[in-house]
């Protein structure tokens, strides 16, 4: 029966431990996996137990990789899944890591969607169509897209559309009115405002 003969802490990563079986290096595990399986010197391991431990450690690695990815800014579930798959983690391991991230509150598509809507409407002055496209690209389900966009009121949308129109007018003050009007129309369409909203803005300015 394979026997754990030594457990040593890694010098380069204090959270990881090297496991030696029958005096030979076998594999390394994260501290949390060491604790979970109560690994100690003198413990015997079947092959299936070793496989289970190594699998759990892969999940922990994927989880920690995702945490690092999330440390820069909020991400959607799809973004995290794509990143982990690019790092060659298996599909099952990635899904397990995502379940853990969601359970611990590190991954939440609802909160992510609401934050993205706030940022794009306040910082970029985008219209609802452009924001919905951003949510779609991040893999947000249709029902969450609709829910998140509910906080972007029609009043806020028109305020942003008017701000963009006024900015366009100021930067094109020497241009003929017809050209300015066309530029306002193009800008608002590109920013994701509807034809009806563009029409209202052009009538207002």
C-alpha positions as CSV (number, residue, x, y, z in Angstrom):
1,X,0.0,0.0,0.0
2,X,1.5,3.4,-1.0
3,X,2.6,5.3,2.1
4,X,3.1,9.1,2.6
5,X,6.7,9.3,3.9
6,X,7.2,13.1,3.8
7,X,5.2,16.3,3.4
8,X,7.2,19.5,2.8
9,X,6.2,23.1,2.3
10,X,7.3,24.6,-1.0
11,X,9.8,27.5,-0.7
12,X,8.4,29.5,-3.7
13,X,4.8,29.1,-2.7
14,X,4.1,28.7,1.0
15,X,0.5,27.7,0.4
16,X,1.6,24.5,-1.5
17,X,3.0,21.3,-0.1
18,X,5.0,18.5,-1.8
19,X,3.8,15.0,-1.1
20,X,6.3,12.1,-1.1
21,X,5.1,8.6,-1.4
22,X,7.5,5.7,-0.5
23,X,10.3,8.3,-0.3
24,X,9.6,9.6,-3.9
25,X,8.0,12.9,-4.8
26,X,4.5,12.1,-6.0
27,X,2.5,15.4,-6.4
28,X,1.9,18.7,-4.7
29,X,-1.3,20.1,-3.2
30,X,-2.7,23.4,-2.0
31,X,-2.9,23.9,1.7
32,X,-6.7,23.7,1.7
33,X,-6.5,20.3,-0.1
34,X,-4.0,19.1,2.5
35,X,-6.4,20.1,5.3
36,X,-9.5,18.7,3.5
37,X,-8.1,15.3,3.0
38,X,-6.2,15.4,6.3
39,X,-3.0,14.3,4.7
40,X,-0.3,13.3,7.2
41,X,3.0,11.5,7.2
42,X,2.4,7.8,7.6
43,X,-1.0,7.8,5.9
44,X,-1.6,5.2,3.2
45,X,-3.3,6.1,-0.1
46,X,-5.1,4.0,-2.7
47,X,-4.8,4.9,-6.3
48,X,-8.4,6.2,-6.4
49,X,-7.7,8.4,-3.3
50,X,-4.6,9.9,-5.0
51,X,-6.7,10.6,-8.1
52,X,-9.4,12.3,-6.0
53,X,-6.8,14.4,-4.2
54,X,-5.1,15.5,-7.4
55,X,-8.5,16.3,-9.0
56,X,-9.4,18.5,-5.9
57,X,-6.1,20.3,-6.2
58,X,-6.8,21.0,-9.9
59,X,-10.1,22.6,-8.9
60,X,-8.3,24.7,-6.2
61,X,-5.7,25.8,-8.8
62,X,-8.4,26.9,-11.2
63,X,-10.3,28.6,-8.4
64,X,-7.2,30.6,-7.4
65,X,-6.4,31.4,-11.0
66,X,-9.9,32.8,-11.4
67,X,-9.5,34.9,-8.2
68,X,-6.4,36.5,-9.7
69,X,-8.3,37.2,-12.9
70,X,-11.2,38.7,-10.9
71,X,-8.8,40.9,-8.8
72,X,-8.4,43.4,-11.6
73,X,-12.2,44.0,-12.1
74,X,-15.5,42.3,-12.1
75,X,-16.0,39.6,-14.7
76,X,-19.0,37.6,-16.0
77,X,-19.2,33.9,-15.6
78,X,-18.6,33.4,-19.3
79,X,-15.4,35.5,-19.2
80,X,-14.0,33.4,-16.2
81,X,-14.9,30.1,-17.8
82,X,-13.3,31.2,-21.1
83,X,-10.1,32.3,-19.3
84,X,-9.8,29.0,-17.4
85,X,-10.4,26.9,-20.5
86,X,-7.6,28.9,-22.2
87,X,-5.3,27.9,-19.3
88,X,-6.0,24.2,-20.2
89,X,-8.1,23.3,-17.3
90,X,-10.7,20.6,-18.1
91,X,-14.3,21.4,-18.5
92,X,-15.3,19.5,-15.3
93,X,-12.7,21.2,-13.3
94,X,-13.7,24.7,-14.6
95,X,-17.3,24.1,-13.8
96,X,-16.4,23.0,-10.2
97,X,-14.3,26.1,-9.7
98,X,-17.1,28.3,-11.0
99,X,-19.6,26.7,-8.6
100,X,-17.2,27.5,-5.7
101,X,-16.7,31.1,-6.9
102,X,-20.5,31.6,-7.1
103,X,-21.1,30.0,-3.7
104,X,-18.5,32.3,-2.1
105,X,-19.8,35.4,-3.8
106,X,-16.9,36.1,-6.1
107,X,-18.9,35.5,-9.2
108,X,-22.4,37.0,-9.7
109,X,-23.7,37.7,-13.2
110,X,-26.6,39.8,-11.7
111,X,-24.3,42.1,-9.8
112,X,-21.9,42.2,-12.8
113,X,-24.7,43.2,-15.2
114,X,-25.9,46.0,-12.9
115,X,-22.4,47.4,-12.5
116,X,-21.8,47.3,-16.3
117,X,-25.0,49.2,-17.0
118,X,-24.1,51.9,-14.4
119,X,-20.6,52.2,-15.8
120,X,-21.6,52.4,-19.5
121,X,-24.5,54.8,-19.0
122,X,-22.5,57.2,-16.7
123,X,-19.0,57.0,-18.1
124,X,-19.6,56.3,-21.8
125,X,-23.1,57.7,-22.2
126,X,-24.1,54.7,-24.2
127,X,-27.7,54.0,-25.2
128,X,-29.6,50.9,-24.2
129,X,-29.0,49.0,-27.4
130,X,-25.2,49.4,-27.1
131,X,-25.3,48.4,-23.5
132,X,-27.4,45.4,-24.2
133,X,-24.9,44.3,-26.9
134,X,-22.1,44.6,-24.3
135,X,-24.0,42.4,-21.9
136,X,-24.7,39.9,-24.7
137,X,-20.9,39.7,-25.5
138,X,-20.2,39.0,-21.9
139,X,-22.5,36.0,-22.0
140,X,-25.2,37.5,-19.8
141,X,-28.6,35.7,-20.2
142,X,-31.4,37.6,-21.9
143,X,-33.5,37.8,-18.7
144,X,-30.6,39.3,-16.7
145,X,-29.9,41.8,-19.6
146,X,-33.5,43.0,-19.3
147,X,-33.4,43.2,-15.6
148,X,-30.2,45.2,-15.4
149,X,-31.4,47.6,-18.1
150,X,-34.5,48.4,-16.0
151,X,-32.5,50.9,-13.9
152,X,-31.6,52.8,-17.1
153,X,-34.7,54.9,-17.2
154,X,-36.0,56.7,-20.3
155,X,-35.3,60.0,-18.6
156,X,-31.6,59.0,-18.1
157,X,-31.4,57.8,-21.7
158,X,-32.7,61.1,-23.0
159,X,-30.4,63.1,-20.8
160,X,-27.4,61.1,-22.1
161,X,-28.6,61.5,-25.7
162,X,-28.9,65.3,-25.3
163,X,-25.5,65.5,-23.7
164,X,-24.0,63.7,-26.7
165,X,-25.9,66.0,-29.1
166,X,-24.7,69.1,-27.3
167,X,-21.1,67.9,-27.3
168,X,-21.4,67.2,-31.0
169,X,-22.8,70.7,-31.6
170,X,-19.9,72.3,-29.7
171,X,-17.2,70.4,-31.5
172,X,-18.8,71.2,-34.9
173,X,-19.8,74.8,-34.4
174,X,-18.3,75.9,-37.7
175,X,-20.2,73.3,-39.7
176,X,-23.5,73.9,-41.6
177,X,-26.6,72.9,-39.6
178,X,-27.4,70.0,-41.9
179,X,-24.0,68.5,-41.4
180,X,-24.2,68.9,-37.6
181,X,-27.6,67.3,-37.6
182,X,-26.2,64.3,-39.6
183,X,-23.3,64.0,-37.2
184,X,-25.7,64.0,-34.2
185,X,-27.7,61.3,-35.8
186,X,-24.7,59.2,-36.6
187,X,-23.2,59.6,-33.1
188,X,-26.5,58.7,-31.3
189,X,-27.0,55.7,-33.6
190,X,-23.5,54.5,-33.0
191,X,-24.0,54.9,-29.2
192,X,-27.0,52.6,-29.3
193,X,-30.0,55.0,-29.1
194,X,-33.2,54.2,-31.0
195,X,-34.5,56.0,-34.0
196,X,-37.3,57.5,-32.0
197,X,-34.9,58.8,-29.4
198,X,-32.7,60.3,-32.1
199,X,-35.7,62.0,-33.6
200,X,-36.7,63.5,-30.3
201,X,-33.2,64.8,-29.7
202,X,-33.0,66.4,-33.1
203,X,-36.3,68.1,-32.5
204,X,-35.1,69.4,-29.1
205,X,-31.8,70.9,-30.4
